[in-house]
Amino acid sequence: MTVEYIRYRIAAGQQLAFEEAVRHANQLLEAAPDCLSYQLAQCEEDQELFVWRIEWTSVESHLNGFRKSAEFGTFFQLVKPFYASIQEMNHYAVVE
């Protein structure tokens, strides 16, 4: 399993649209066979910061599966307006 973290800084006036876009995008993640779970969190100390956490079966399944699927085009169109607001987008291995 790998965890993708996407960190955003979203201005107050865009937050509702961002949250709605993520809700719709999550429906596509729900249908993706290699997506295990997802969660959007908003920082309590700085309300403009958001972290979208997505668990994938592997980096390869994410990059060569979901990102090459027909659903990815729709997914990307939903989140594209917020692409410039991304501060980090990386895959992490869980260390326990």
Biopython code that builds the backbone (N, CA, C, O; Angstrom):
import numpy as np
from Bio.PDB.StructureBuilder import StructureBuilder

atoms = [
    (1, "MET", "N", (0.839, -1.179, 0.000)),
    (1, "MET", "CA", (0.000, 0.000, 0.000)),
    (1, "MET", "C", (0.885, 1.245, 0.000)),
    (1, "MET", "O", (1.963, 1.257, 0.595)),
    (2, "THR", "N", (0.418, 2.277, -0.669)),
    (2, "THR", "CA", (1.078, 3.583, -0.655)),
    (2, "THR", "C", (0.030, 4.641, -0.349)),
    (2, "THR", "O", (-1.145, 4.489, -0.681)),
    (3, "VAL", "N", (0.473, 5.706, 0.284)),
    (3, "VAL", "CA", (-0.436, 6.798, 0.620)),
    (3, "VAL", "C", (-0.008, 8.041, -0.152)),
    (3, "VAL", "O", (1.131, 8.496, -0.042)),
    (4, "GLU", "N", (-0.922, 8.571, -0.922)),
    (4, "GLU", "CA", (-0.684, 9.817, -1.655)),
    (4, "GLU", "C", (-1.222, 10.960, -0.806)),
    (4, "GLU", "O", (-2.373, 10.944, -0.371)),
    (5, "TYR", "N", (-0.368, 11.949, -0.580)),
    (5, "TYR", "CA", (-0.784, 13.155, 0.128)),
    (5, "TYR", "C", (-0.734, 14.317, -0.860)),
    (5, "TYR", "O", (0.283, 14.564, -1.507)),
    (6, "ILE", "N", (-1.850, 15.018, -0.957)),
    (6, "ILE", "CA", (-1.916, 16.215, -1.792)),
    (6, "ILE", "C", (-2.286, 17.354, -0.852)),
    (6, "ILE", "O", (-3.372, 17.372, -0.273)),
    (7, "ARG", "N", (-1.372, 18.300, -0.710)),
    (7, "ARG", "CA", (-1.579, 19.441, 0.199)),
    (7, "ARG", "C", (-1.899, 20.678, -0.629)),
    (7, "ARG", "O", (-1.202, 21.013, -1.586)),
    (8, "TYR", "N", (-2.973, 21.341, -0.229)),
    (8, "TYR", "CA", (-3.459, 22.521, -0.941)),
    (8, "TYR", "C", (-3.520, 23.726, -0.018)),
    (8, "TYR", "O", (-3.694, 23.589, 1.193)),
    (9, "ARG", "N", (-3.376, 24.906, -0.605)),
    (9, "ARG", "CA", (-3.733, 26.157, 0.060)),
    (9, "ARG", "C", (-4.855, 26.753, -0.781)),
    (9, "ARG", "O", (-4.643, 27.177, -1.917)),
    (10, "ILE", "N", (-6.064, 26.779, -0.195)),
    (10, "ILE", "CA", (-7.270, 27.226, -0.892)),
    (10, "ILE", "C", (-7.818, 28.470, -0.194)),
    (10, "ILE", "O", (-8.135, 28.437, 0.996)),
    (11, "ALA", "N", (-7.924, 29.559, -0.941)),
    (11, "ALA", "CA", (-8.460, 30.814, -0.393)),
    (11, "ALA", "C", (-9.910, 30.612, 0.043)),
    (11, "ALA", "O", (-10.629, 29.774, -0.501)),
    (12, "ALA", "N", (-10.314, 31.390, 1.020)),
    (12, "ALA", "CA", (-11.646, 31.258, 1.617)),
    (12, "ALA", "C", (-12.756, 31.281, 0.565)),
    (12, "ALA", "O", (-13.711, 30.510, 0.661)),
    (13, "GLY", "N", (-12.645, 32.136, -0.415)),
    (13, "GLY", "CA", (-13.688, 32.259, -1.431)),
    (13, "GLY", "C", (-13.787, 31.073, -2.375)),
    (13, "GLY", "O", (-14.765, 30.959, -3.113)),
    (14, "GLN", "N", (-12.805, 30.195, -2.370)),
    (14, "GLN", "CA", (-12.796, 29.029, -3.256)),
    (14, "GLN", "C", (-13.053, 27.710, -2.522)),
    (14, "GLN", "O", (-13.156, 26.657, -3.152)),
    (15, "GLN", "N", (-13.156, 27.768, -1.216)),
    (15, "GLN", "CA", (-13.211, 26.533, -0.438)),
    (15, "GLN", "C", (-14.456, 25.691, -0.698)),
    (15, "GLN", "O", (-14.353, 24.468, -0.795)),
    (16, "LEU", "N", (-15.611, 26.303, -0.812)),
    (16, "LEU", "CA", (-16.817, 25.522, -1.076)),
    (16, "LEU", "C", (-16.747, 24.831, -2.432)),
    (16, "LEU", "O", (-17.126, 23.667, -2.557)),
    (17, "ALA", "N", (-16.266, 25.542, -3.447)),
    (17, "ALA", "CA", (-16.123, 24.947, -4.778)),
    (17, "ALA", "C", (-15.095, 23.816, -4.745)),
    (17, "ALA", "O", (-15.287, 22.779, -5.381)),
    (18, "PHE", "N", (-14.010, 24.018, -4.006)),
    (18, "PHE", "CA", (-12.981, 22.984, -3.872)),
    (18, "PHE", "C", (-13.558, 21.737, -3.208)),
    (18, "PHE", "O", (-13.366, 20.627, -3.704)),
    (19, "GLU", "N", (-14.258, 21.910, -2.102)),
    (19, "GLU", "CA", (-14.830, 20.781, -1.389)),
    (19, "GLU", "C", (-15.841, 20.034, -2.259)),
    (19, "GLU", "O", (-15.903, 18.806, -2.216)),
    (20, "GLU", "N", (-16.615, 20.748, -3.031)),
    (20, "GLU", "CA", (-17.582, 20.120, -3.931)),
    (20, "GLU", "C", (-16.869, 19.337, -5.025)),
    (20, "GLU", "O", (-17.276, 18.222, -5.352)),
    (21, "ALA", "N", (-15.813, 19.903, -5.591)),
    (21, "ALA", "CA", (-15.037, 19.207, -6.622)),
    (21, "ALA", "C", (-14.435, 17.915, -6.066)),
    (21, "ALA", "O", (-14.454, 16.880, -6.732)),
    (22, "VAL", "N", (-13.909, 17.980, -4.858)),
    (22, "VAL", "CA", (-13.323, 16.787, -4.238)),
    (22, "VAL", "C", (-14.397, 15.738, -3.965)),
    (22, "VAL", "O", (-14.157, 14.545, -4.152)),
    (23, "ARG", "N", (-15.577, 16.169, -3.525)),
    (23, "ARG", "CA", (-16.667, 15.212, -3.293)),
    (23, "ARG", "C", (-16.994, 14.438, -4.574)),
    (23, "ARG", "O", (-17.159, 13.218, -4.545)),
    (24, "HIS", "N", (-17.085, 15.153, -5.685)),
    (24, "HIS", "CA", (-17.361, 14.491, -6.966)),
    (24, "HIS", "C", (-16.188, 13.606, -7.396)),
    (24, "HIS", "O", (-16.391, 12.496, -7.888)),
    (25, "ALA", "N", (-14.975, 14.097, -7.208)),
    (25, "ALA", "CA", (-13.786, 13.309, -7.555)),
    (25, "ALA", "C", (-13.711, 12.044, -6.699)),
    (25, "ALA", "O", (-13.291, 10.992, -7.182)),
    (26, "ASN", "N", (-14.110, 12.140, -5.449)),
    (26, "ASN", "CA", (-14.092, 10.974, -4.561)),
    (26, "ASN", "C", (-15.014, 9.864, -5.070)),
    (26, "ASN", "O", (-14.747, 8.685, -4.839)),
    (27, "GLN", "N", (-16.081, 10.228, -5.752)),
    (27, "GLN", "CA", (-16.970, 9.213, -6.329)),
    (27, "GLN", "C", (-16.227, 8.389, -7.374)),
    (27, "GLN", "O", (-16.448, 7.184, -7.498)),
    (28, "LEU", "N", (-15.349, 9.042, -8.121)),
    (28, "LEU", "CA", (-14.534, 8.317, -9.098)),
    (28, "LEU", "C", (-13.486, 7.457, -8.405)),
    (28, "LEU", "O", (-13.188, 6.352, -8.858)),
    (29, "LEU", "N", (-12.923, 7.961, -7.305)),
    (29, "LEU", "CA", (-11.976, 7.159, -6.528)),
    (29, "LEU", "C", (-12.670, 5.930, -5.951)),
    (29, "LEU", "O", (-12.095, 4.842, -5.909)),
    (30, "GLU", "N", (-13.891, 6.112, -5.515)),
    (30, "GLU", "CA", (-14.673, 5.005, -4.937)),
    (30, "GLU", "C", (-14.795, 3.846, -5.927)),
    (30, "GLU", "O", (-14.770, 2.677, -5.543)),
    (31, "ALA", "N", (-14.925, 4.191, -7.192)),
    (31, "ALA", "CA", (-15.093, 3.165, -8.228)),
    (31, "ALA", "C", (-13.763, 2.590, -8.725)),
    (31, "ALA", "O", (-13.753, 1.578, -9.427)),
    (32, "ALA", "N", (-12.655, 3.217, -8.372)),
    (32, "ALA", "CA", (-11.342, 2.762, -8.841)),
    (32, "ALA", "C", (-10.914, 1.524, -8.052)),
    (32, "ALA", "O", (-10.844, 1.578, -6.824)),
    (33, "PRO", "N", (-10.630, 0.422, -8.724)),
    (33, "PRO", "CA", (-10.300, -0.810, -8.008)),
    (33, "PRO", "C", (-9.028, -0.733, -7.165)),
    (33, "PRO", "O", (-8.894, -1.474, -6.191)),
    (34, "ASP", "N", (-8.097, 0.144, -7.517)),
    (34, "ASP", "CA", (-6.839, 0.234, -6.775)),
    (34, "ASP", "C", (-6.836, 1.304, -5.690)),
    (34, "ASP", "O", (-5.838, 1.472, -4.989)),
    (35, "CYS", "N", (-7.937, 2.025, -5.545)),
    (35, "CYS", "CA", (-8.052, 3.012, -4.471)),
    (35, "CYS", "C", (-8.657, 2.325, -3.256)),
    (35, "CYS", "O", (-9.755, 1.773, -3.325)),
    (36, "LEU", "N", (-7.934, 2.364, -2.146)),
    (36, "LEU", "CA", (-8.379, 1.690, -0.924)),
    (36, "LEU", "C", (-9.209, 2.593, -0.027)),
    (36, "LEU", "O", (-10.162, 2.136, 0.604)),
    (37, "SER", "N", (-8.852, 3.877, 0.036)),
    (37, "SER", "CA", (-9.606, 4.835, 0.837)),
    (37, "SER", "C", (-9.122, 6.245, 0.507)),
    (37, "SER", "O", (-8.108, 6.432, -0.166)),
    (38, "TYR", "N", (-9.864, 7.219, 0.993)),
    (38, "TYR", "CA", (-9.527, 8.626, 0.753)),
    (38, "TYR", "C", (-10.140, 9.468, 1.866)),
    (38, "TYR", "O", (-11.100, 9.058, 2.519)),
    (39, "GLN", "N", (-9.569, 10.647, 2.068)),
    (39, "GLN", "CA", (-10.060, 11.543, 3.113)),
    (39, "GLN", "C", (-9.545, 12.942, 2.830)),
    (39, "GLN", "O", (-8.370, 13.125, 2.511)),
    (40, "LEU", "N", (-10.410, 13.916, 2.944)),
    (40, "LEU", "CA", (-10.011, 15.313, 2.851)),
    (40, "LEU", "C", (-10.096, 15.916, 4.243)),
    (40, "LEU", "O", (-11.107, 15.766, 4.930)),
    (41, "ALA", "N", (-9.036, 16.599, 4.660)),
    (41, "ALA", "CA", (-9.009, 17.240, 5.976)),
    (41, "ALA", "C", (-8.624, 18.706, 5.815)),
    (41, "ALA", "O", (-7.816, 19.065, 4.960)),
    (42, "GLN", "N", (-9.221, 19.538, 6.655)),
    (42, "GLN", "CA", (-8.917, 20.969, 6.668)),
    (42, "GLN", "C", (-8.192, 21.298, 7.968)),
    (42, "GLN", "O", (-8.590, 20.845, 9.041)),
    (43, "CYS", "N", (-7.127, 22.085, 7.866)),
    (43, "CYS", "CA", (-6.334, 22.467, 9.033)),
    (43, "CYS", "C", (-7.167, 23.341, 9.973)),
    (43, "CYS", "O", (-7.858, 24.256, 9.526)),
    (44, "GLU", "N", (-7.101, 23.062, 11.242)),
    (44, "GLU", "CA", (-7.848, 23.854, 12.226)),
    (44, "GLU", "C", (-7.148, 25.162, 12.553)),
    (44, "GLU", "O", (-7.803, 26.149, 12.890)),
    (45, "GLU", "N", (-5.804, 25.182, 12.457)),
    (45, "GLU", "CA", (-5.071, 26.405, 12.781)),
    (45, "GLU", "C", (-5.008, 27.378, 11.601)),
    (45, "GLU", "O", (-4.949, 28.592, 11.801)),
    (46, "ASP", "N", (-5.021, 26.864, 10.404)),
    (46, "ASP", "CA", (-4.956, 27.695, 9.195)),
    (46, "ASP", "C", (-6.000, 27.147, 8.229)),
    (46, "ASP", "O", (-5.744, 26.178, 7.515)),
    (47, "GLN", "N", (-7.160, 27.760, 8.207)),
    (47, "GLN", "CA", (-8.310, 27.255, 7.466)),
    (47, "GLN", "C", (-8.097, 27.180, 5.953)),
    (47, "GLN", "O", (-8.914, 26.581, 5.254)),
    (48, "GLU", "N", (-7.032, 27.765, 5.438)),
    (48, "GLU", "CA", (-6.761, 27.689, 4.000)),
    (48, "GLU", "C", (-6.014, 26.410, 3.611)),
    (48, "GLU", "O", (-5.882, 26.113, 2.424)),
    (49, "LEU", "N", (-5.532, 25.661, 4.584)),
    (49, "LEU", "CA", (-4.756, 24.448, 4.300)),
    (49, "LEU", "C", (-5.649, 23.208, 4.311)),
    (49, "LEU", "O", (-6.448, 23.003, 5.225)),
    (50, "PHE", "N", (-5.494, 22.391, 3.275)),
    (50, "PHE", "CA", (-6.227, 21.134, 3.138)),
    (50, "PHE", "C", (-5.232, 20.032, 2.795)),
    (50, "PHE", "O", (-4.228, 20.276, 2.125)),
    (51, "VAL", "N", (-5.518, 18.825, 3.257)),
    (51, "VAL", "CA", (-4.743, 17.643, 2.890)),
    (51, "VAL", "C", (-5.727, 16.594, 2.395)),
    (51, "VAL", "O", (-6.669, 16.218, 3.093)),
    (52, "TRP", "N", (-5.485, 16.135, 1.180)),
    (52, "TRP", "CA", (-6.277, 15.048, 0.604)),
    (52, "TRP", "C", (-5.405, 13.815, 0.678)),
    (52, "TRP", "O", (-4.352, 13.755, 0.045)),
    (53, "ARG", "N", (-5.830, 12.844, 1.437)),
    (53, "ARG", "CA", (-5.081, 11.597, 1.665)),
    (53, "ARG", "C", (-5.767, 10.486, 0.889)),
    (53, "ARG", "O", (-6.948, 10.212, 1.103)),
    (54, "ILE", "N", (-5.028, 9.843, -0.015)),
    (54, "ILE", "CA", (-5.596, 8.772, -0.835)),
    (54, "ILE", "C", (-4.705, 7.543, -0.704)),
    (54, "ILE", "O", (-3.502, 7.616, -0.955)),
    (55, "GLU", "N", (-5.285, 6.424, -0.316)),
    (55, "GLU", "CA", (-4.551, 5.173, -0.205)),
    (55, "GLU", "C", (-4.735, 4.372, -1.487)),
    (55, "GLU", "O", (-5.855, 4.161, -1.953)),
    (56, "TRP", "N", (-3.607, 3.931, -2.050)),
    (56, "TRP", "CA", (-3.589, 3.118, -3.267)),
    (56, "TRP", "C", (-2.955, 1.771, -2.962)),
    (56, "TRP", "O", (-2.182, 1.645, -2.012)),
    (57, "THR", "N", (-3.278, 0.769, -3.761)),
    (57, "THR", "CA", (-2.649, -0.533, -3.559)),
    (57, "THR", "C", (-1.149, -0.451, -3.797)),
    (57, "THR", "O", (-0.379, -1.173, -3.165)),
    (58, "SER", "N", (-0.723, 0.440, -4.721)),
    (58, "SER", "CA", (0.700, 0.663, -4.985)),
    (58, "SER", "C", (0.854, 1.937, -5.804)),
    (58, "SER", "O", (-0.114, 2.432, -6.381)),
    (59, "VAL", "N", (2.064, 2.462, -5.852)),
    (59, "VAL", "CA", (2.343, 3.629, -6.698)),
    (59, "VAL", "C", (2.082, 3.252, -8.157)),
    (59, "VAL", "O", (1.478, 4.018, -8.908)),
    (60, "GLU", "N", (2.540, 2.076, -8.540)),
    (60, "GLU", "CA", (2.372, 1.628, -9.927)),
    (60, "GLU", "C", (0.894, 1.546, -10.316)),
    (60, "GLU", "O", (0.517, 1.967, -11.409)),
    (61, "SER", "N", (0.061, 1.006, -9.428)),
    (61, "SER", "CA", (-1.362, 0.895, -9.753)),
    (61, "SER", "C", (-2.008, 2.268, -9.871)),
    (61, "SER", "O", (-2.939, 2.451, -10.655)),
    (62, "HIS", "N", (-1.525, 3.223, -9.107)),
    (62, "HIS", "CA", (-2.042, 4.580, -9.215)),
    (62, "HIS", "C", (-1.616, 5.218, -10.535)),
    (62, "HIS", "O", (-2.449, 5.721, -11.288)),
    (63, "LEU", "N", (-0.311, 5.193, -10.806)),
    (63, "LEU", "CA", (0.218, 5.883, -11.980)),
    (63, "LEU", "C", (-0.098, 5.171, -13.299)),
    (63, "LEU", "O", (-0.373, 5.826, -14.304)),
    (64, "ASN", "N", (-0.061, 3.841, -13.299)),
    (64, "ASN", "CA", (-0.284, 3.097, -14.536)),
    (64, "ASN", "C", (-1.681, 2.507, -14.643)),
    (64, "ASN", "O", (-2.060, 1.975, -15.686)),
    (65, "GLY", "N", (-2.444, 2.603, -13.561)),
    (65, "GLY", "CA", (-3.828, 2.127, -13.571)),
    (65, "GLY", "C", (-4.781, 3.302, -13.637)),
    (65, "GLY", "O", (-5.287, 3.645, -14.706)),
    (66, "PHE", "N", (-5.023, 3.919, -12.491)),
    (66, "PHE", "CA", (-6.013, 4.996, -12.420)),
    (66, "PHE", "C", (-5.674, 6.172, -13.333)),
    (66, "PHE", "O", (-6.549, 6.677, -14.036)),
    (67, "ARG", "N", (-4.431, 6.608, -13.331)),
    (67, "ARG", "CA", (-4.069, 7.781, -14.151)),
    (67, "ARG", "C", (-4.148, 7.517, -15.647)),
    (67, "ARG", "O", (-4.151, 8.459, -16.439)),
    (68, "LYS", "N", (-4.211, 6.264, -16.043)),
    (68, "LYS", "CA", (-4.347, 5.937, -17.465)),
    (68, "LYS", "C", (-5.757, 5.457, -17.804)),
    (68, "LYS", "O", (-6.023, 5.037, -18.930)),
    (69, "SER", "N", (-6.651, 5.522, -16.827)),
    (69, "SER", "CA", (-8.028, 5.067, -17.036)),
    (69, "SER", "C", (-8.874, 6.170, -17.667)),
    (69, "SER", "O", (-8.501, 7.343, -17.659)),
    (70, "ALA", "N", (-10.009, 5.770, -18.207)),
    (70, "ALA", "CA", (-10.956, 6.729, -18.791)),
    (70, "ALA", "C", (-11.502, 7.668, -17.709)),
    (70, "ALA", "O", (-11.795, 8.831, -17.989)),
    (71, "GLU", "N", (-11.639, 7.173, -16.491)),
    (71, "GLU", "CA", (-12.181, 7.978, -15.391)),
    (71, "GLU", "C", (-11.242, 9.112, -14.979)),
    (71, "GLU", "O", (-11.687, 10.134, -14.455)),
    (72, "PHE", "N", (-9.955, 8.930, -15.214)),
    (72, "PHE", "CA", (-9.008, 9.960, -14.788)),
    (72, "PHE", "C", (-9.262, 11.295, -15.494)),
    (72, "PHE", "O", (-9.086, 12.349, -14.882)),
    (73, "GLY", "N", (-9.666, 11.276, -16.749)),
    (73, "GLY", "CA", (-9.951, 12.518, -17.460)),
    (73, "GLY", "C", (-11.018, 13.333, -16.748)),
    (73, "GLY", "O", (-10.867, 14.542, -16.574)),
    (74, "THR", "N", (-12.088, 12.680, -16.338)),
    (74, "THR", "CA", (-13.159, 13.356, -15.599)),
    (74, "THR", "C", (-12.660, 13.819, -14.238)),
    (74, "THR", "O", (-12.939, 14.939, -13.811)),
    (75, "PHE", "N", (-11.920, 12.949, -13.564)),
    (75, "PHE", "CA", (-11.342, 13.277, -12.256)),
    (75, "PHE", "C", (-10.482, 14.544, -12.362)),
    (75, "PHE", "O", (-10.619, 15.470, -11.562)),
    (76, "PHE", "N", (-9.595, 14.568, -13.361)),
    (76, "PHE", "CA", (-8.686, 15.702, -13.505)),
    (76, "PHE", "C", (-9.443, 16.993, -13.819)),
    (76, "PHE", "O", (-9.076, 18.056, -13.319)),
    (77, "GLN", "N", (-10.476, 16.918, -14.626)),
    (77, "GLN", "CA", (-11.258, 18.120, -14.944)),
    (77, "GLN", "C", (-11.913, 18.691, -13.695)),
    (77, "GLN", "O", (-12.055, 19.908, -13.577)),
    (78, "LEU", "N", (-12.310, 17.847, -12.774)),
    (78, "LEU", "CA", (-12.923, 18.312, -11.524)),
    (78, "LEU", "C", (-11.931, 19.081, -10.658)),
    (78, "LEU", "O", (-12.280, 20.108, -10.076)),
    (79, "VAL", "N", (-10.699, 18.590, -10.569)),
    (79, "VAL", "CA", (-9.730, 19.191, -9.654)),
    (79, "VAL", "C", (-8.784, 20.177, -10.344)),
    (79, "VAL", "O", (-8.034, 20.886, -9.673)),
    (80, "LYS", "N", (-8.814, 20.225, -11.660)),
    (80, "LYS", "CA", (-7.910, 21.098, -12.418)),
    (80, "LYS", "C", (-7.961, 22.572, -11.993)),
    (80, "LYS", "O", (-6.911, 23.212, -11.945)),
    (81, "PRO", "N", (-9.126, 23.133, -11.684)),
    (81, "PRO", "CA", (-9.145, 24.540, -11.265)),
    (81, "PRO", "C", (-8.325, 24.825, -10.003)),
    (81, "PRO", "O", (-8.012, 25.981, -9.717)),
    (82, "PHE", "N", (-7.981, 23.794, -9.260)),
    (82, "PHE", "CA", (-7.252, 23.960, -7.998)),
    (82, "PHE", "C", (-5.814, 23.457, -8.088)),
    (82, "PHE", "O", (-5.104, 23.405, -7.084)),
    (83, "TYR", "N", (-5.391, 23.092, -9.286)),
    (83, "TYR", "CA", (-4.058, 22.527, -9.491)),
    (83, "TYR", "C", (-2.955, 23.497, -9.055)),
    (83, "TYR", "O", (-1.963, 23.073, -8.461)),
    (84, "ALA", "N", (-3.114, 24.778, -9.340)),
    (84, "ALA", "CA", (-2.100, 25.769, -8.964)),
    (84, "ALA", "C", (-2.013, 25.961, -7.448)),
    (84, "ALA", "O", (-1.047, 26.541, -6.951)),
    (85, "SER", "N", (-3.009, 25.482, -6.722)),
    (85, "SER", "CA", (-3.035, 25.621, -5.255)),
    (85, "SER", "C", (-2.333, 24.480, -4.546)),
    (85, "SER", "O", (-2.239, 24.483, -3.319)),
    (86, "ILE", "N", (-1.836, 23.498, -5.300)),
    (86, "ILE", "CA", (-1.149, 22.355, -4.693)),
    (86, "ILE", "C", (0.222, 22.786, -4.190)),
    (86, "ILE", "O", (1.001, 23.404, -4.915)),
    (87, "GLN", "N", (0.503, 22.447, -2.934)),
    (87, "GLN", "CA", (1.798, 22.721, -2.333)),
    (87, "GLN", "C", (2.687, 21.479, -2.304)),
    (87, "GLN", "O", (3.913, 21.580, -2.285)),
    (88, "GLU", "N", (2.057, 20.319, -2.302)),
    (88, "GLU", "CA", (2.796, 19.050, -2.317)),
    (88, "GLU", "C", (1.888, 17.968, -2.880)),
    (88, "GLU", "O", (0.689, 17.947, -2.601)),
    (89, "MET", "N", (2.459, 17.073, -3.667)),
    (89, "MET", "CA", (1.734, 15.900, -4.153)),
    (89, "MET", "C", (2.753, 14.772, -4.289)),
    (89, "MET", "O", (3.514, 14.716, -5.254)),
    (90, "ASN", "N", (2.753, 13.869, -3.294)),
    (90, "ASN", "CA", (3.735, 12.789, -3.246)),
    (90, "ASN", "C", (3.121, 11.518, -2.705)),
    (90, "ASN", "O", (2.081, 11.534, -2.046)),
    (91, "HIS", "N", (3.794, 10.409, -3.000)),
    (91, "HIS", "CA", (3.416, 9.090, -2.460)),
    (91, "HIS", "C", (4.322, 8.769, -1.277)),
    (91, "HIS", "O", (5.517, 9.062, -1.304)),
    (92, "TYR", "N", (3.753, 8.174, -0.253)),
    (92, "TYR", "CA", (4.499, 7.821, 0.949)),
    (92, "TYR", "C", (4.286, 6.351, 1.288)),
    (92, "TYR", "O", (3.189, 5.819, 1.122)),
    (93, "ALA", "N", (5.331, 5.708, 1.759)),
    (93, "ALA", "CA", (5.246, 4.362, 2.291)),
    (93, "ALA", "C", (4.985, 4.478, 3.799)),
    (93, "ALA", "O", (5.624, 5.273, 4.488)),
    (94, "VAL", "N", (4.053, 3.688, 4.291)),
    (94, "VAL", "CA", (3.740, 3.710, 5.722)),
    (94, "VAL", "C", (4.871, 3.014, 6.468)),
    (94, "VAL", "O", (5.270, 1.905, 6.114)),
    (95, "VAL", "N", (5.379, 3.668, 7.497)),
    (95, "VAL", "CA", (6.456, 3.124, 8.316)),
    (95, "VAL", "C", (5.896, 2.857, 9.711)),
    (95, "VAL", "O", (5.472, 3.772, 10.418)),
    (96, "GLU", "N", (5.906, 1.612, 10.077)),
    (96, "GLU", "CA", (5.398, 1.249, 11.415)),
    (96, "GLU", "C", (6.313, 0.247, 12.051)),
    (96, "GLU", "O", (6.066, -0.187, 13.176)),
]
sb = StructureBuilder()
sb.init_structure("model")
sb.init_model(0)
sb.init_chain("A")
sb.init_seg("    ")
for serial, (resi, resn, name, xyz) in enumerate(atoms, 1):
    if name == "N":
        sb.init_residue(resn, " ", resi, " ")
    sb.init_atom(name, np.array(xyz, "f"), 0.0, 1.0, " ", f" {name:<3s}", serial, name[0])
structure = sb.get_structure()
